[in-house]
Amino acid sequence: MKKITSQSDYQQVYNESVEQPEKFWAEVAEDFVWRKKWDKVLEWDFHKPEVKWFVGGKLNITENCIDRHLKDKANQTAIIWEPNDPTKTSLHITYQQLHDEVCKVANMLKNNGVNQGDRVCIYLPMIPEAAYAILACARIGAVHSVVFAGFSSGSLVDRINDAGCKVVLTSDGSLRGEKKIDLKPIVDEALQNCPGVVKTIVFKYTNSKISMQAARDVWWHDEIKNTKPVCEPEVMDAEDMLFILYTSGSTGKPKGMVHTCGGYMVYSTYTFQTVFQYQQGQVYWCTADIGWITGHSYIVYGPLAAGATTVMFEGIPSWPDMGRFWQVIEKHKVNIFYTAPTAIRSLEKAPLSFVHQADLHSLKVLGSVGEPINEEAWHWYHEHIGRSQCPIVDTWWQTETGGIMISPIAHVTKVKAAFATFPLPGVQPAVMDEKGAELFLNGVEGRLTIKFPWPSMARTIYGDHQRFKETYFSTFPGKYFTGDGCKRDEEGFYRITGRVDDIIIVSGHNMGTAEIESAIDEHTAVCETAVVGYPHNIKGQGVYAYVICYEAPQDEEKLRTEIREMVSKVIGPIAKPDKIQFVSGLPKTRSGKIMRRILRKIAEGEMNNLGDTSTLTDPAIVDEIKNGAL
Ligand code: WTA
């Protein structure tokens, strides 16, 4: 694989990757352990859509993430686990220990009836067992579906049933800052509506009092006791399913994105090495939760396949104080730090003394992911955390893309505040105008699509290929539509401007407005709801709900609290509306469609330029909403 060491190298490698993509990716893939080499690098048709990479290739991703490092790195730390509570001991898990633990969990799964192809739901806190569980599934060819442990029982039900999970891995509870959260009762509630789940394996962690249901629930420590630390990896086809991960959609139902073994392995590892320019021996820390794609690709699979030392952090940035991230960087001498703009913005608000108390000289590269980073946050991060010496890789990508697509390459290509800059080798973006024509020049703005396959793209939505086609391949036939808007400036730098559909990104978490609306509608006092996003100075976007009640509420504050609790119960605390405005009607067109454009503008505080409201059935409602805006 050709190393990229300068901007001109990048240009050359990029051009080659576009001119001969199959040759390019075959060379990258040579660096991995395959049980059988592929017969064909790529087969694709974006109209069906169907994409296959490394066709006929056989492998096991865990052999690449673990076994192949045992020769020379058995005693190197694979995972540094930093607990929630800084007074507790952190763990240094070597590649050998990782091997043994993963094999034990794999054997535990087998003993509990998990076979190749079965779906396993992982609902665990940020503890090493979550990483073991993911890798153990991959080892035996079971498909993991990790559900972020902040989701409620309702969200868990949808995800378990949609994927047809047979087994759930969970713990009694989790720790977050000062809070102890009981997870098992959430699972218990969910499982009342999940008839397909036959087994729950419970990791004892917080010692919370929980109930165990005979026959269904077993303790992890009992089940793992006599398992062997050896488990032969299952030989998988490159196109076999590796995992399902849910992401929010424009309609209420979450989409189970399907990723496959070969392409995902090659791409997550290649992009990890390329973007961060990871050097052997360095310590790399990505602060994401393992329940999101960033945790999958850039805490677990990418770094481990690259033989890196990856930090897994259980805690939160604000506890015991706002200096926690910086203390962890100093403690573990972190060289590469990858976090989300929402975290940067909240830490930027804290006194600088928190930053200055820690020695951050180990840092070489900073990363950002999950939402557009505003210039102010970019400069603060660059200056105060990176001492103006660390490049910021602003990485644009999605659950659907499996890996980073547009990003600077650390210390190699140019950076520009608030720009994701250039596509990585092998990535072919196209900016489209609203009529569906590609904008070829620079200095343009439009919708971001990708016109050629890359190895880690999602292959389908689990159980709903039609929806996959409609969501991603129908707006611009023959191209993958990202749902994002973007600019390409005069010099060809890309800047992602945000979603152009009904998905909002709150503190880096994707949410469908429809999903939040239907949660609010479950409150018996509520007749109809419209949810939009609005700019929020820490979260990026906040949730603004316009709510019509059957009767004018007696006590608005009380009802607001109840509505927030309802959303928390149905989806999870991350989706709670920041602002709830009670209205007597919504601006609707004669065909009954809510004019969200108007609601968005009002939520943004833009009361004047509301555009044409003449097609509304009741234009007067706009004034009422404007006057009551929060
Ligand atoms: C947004 C997270 C601007 C974007 C990896 C995308 C970004 C959605 C960036 C996917 C970035 C992610 N700059 N926007 N660097 N990274 N996004 O699936 O709108 O949780 O479509 O994947 O986040 O979010 P997801």
Boltz pocket constraint, residues with backbone or C-beta under 6 A from the ligand:
constraints:
  - pocket:
      binder: B
      contacts: [[A, 247], [A, 292], [A, 293], [A, 294], [A, 368], [A, 369], [A, 370], [A, 371], [A, 372], [A, 373], [A, 394], [A, 395], [A, 396], [A, 397], [A, 398], [A, 399], [A, 400], [A, 406], [A, 420], [A, 482], [A, 483], [A, 484], [A, 496], [A, 497], [A, 498], [A, 499], [A, 505], [A, 508], [A, 509], [A, 510]]
      max_distance: 6.0
